[in-house]
Amino acid sequence: MSTGDLLSIEPQELQFPFEPRKQISCSLQLFNKTDNYVAFKVKTTNPKKYCVRPNTGIVMPRSSCDVIVTMQAQKEVPPDMQCKDKFLLQSVVASPGAAAKDITPEMFNKESGHHVEESKLRVVYVAPPRPPSPVHEGSEEGSSPRASVSDNGNINTSEFTTVTSRAYAARPERQDNSPEARALISKLTEEKSSAIQQNTKLQQELELLRREANKSRGGGIPLIFVLIVGLIGIILGYFLKKT
């Protein structure tokens, strides 16, 4: 913790879990140790890279204020995860009842006779936390009191879990390489090929039947034509009988 006469700052370093192409934030907590209103201002050596909210503000007596520092997404990982960026937090006593809108740059001007406290903060890149692997979690569970080895002959749960995992891993390999499995696969393959051939043959026979049906319909005499010829024959027969 960085401690001055006006503000205490926590933490003293800005730690960013660095990840390429990802925006990352960390926070600062400012605590006013006095009975006065304290104005603060945050500066950095690389203003285009960071965003600070709020970058200026008022901390009321015996109270705290949180400052969020956001680093813009970076394309590449820096060499050795080193960062030369720094921040400067300036603080000064403000008039009673002051608000953020009352803060002016002149308040932090030492040449004007103002007592300005300054605290320097450096930026540190840290590796992002990695999610635990299932194997690691199993080992941690095995180290719990219920799974630990005891002297009275209780079962070691961690060893039992390990043996079970190996057995399940080896079982598929024996089944795949067994003669029964290979014979079953060969039989299923043959049945599949036979079913495909029968399906193709049925489709060909069905198509042949459709063609023959179309030909029979196309080559026959239409029913309406037979009816018309029959009607004409009846009419002619009637006239021939009259004559």
Salt bridges, closest charged atoms under 4 A:
GLU13 OE2 - ARG122 NH2 2.61
GLU19 OE2 - LYS22 NZ 3.40
ASP35 OD1 - ARG62 NE 2.96
ASP85 OD2 - LYS49 NZ 2.95
GLU118 OE1 - LYS110 NZ 3.27
GLU140 OE2 - HIS136 NE2 2.74
GLU207 OE2 - ARG211 NE 3.76
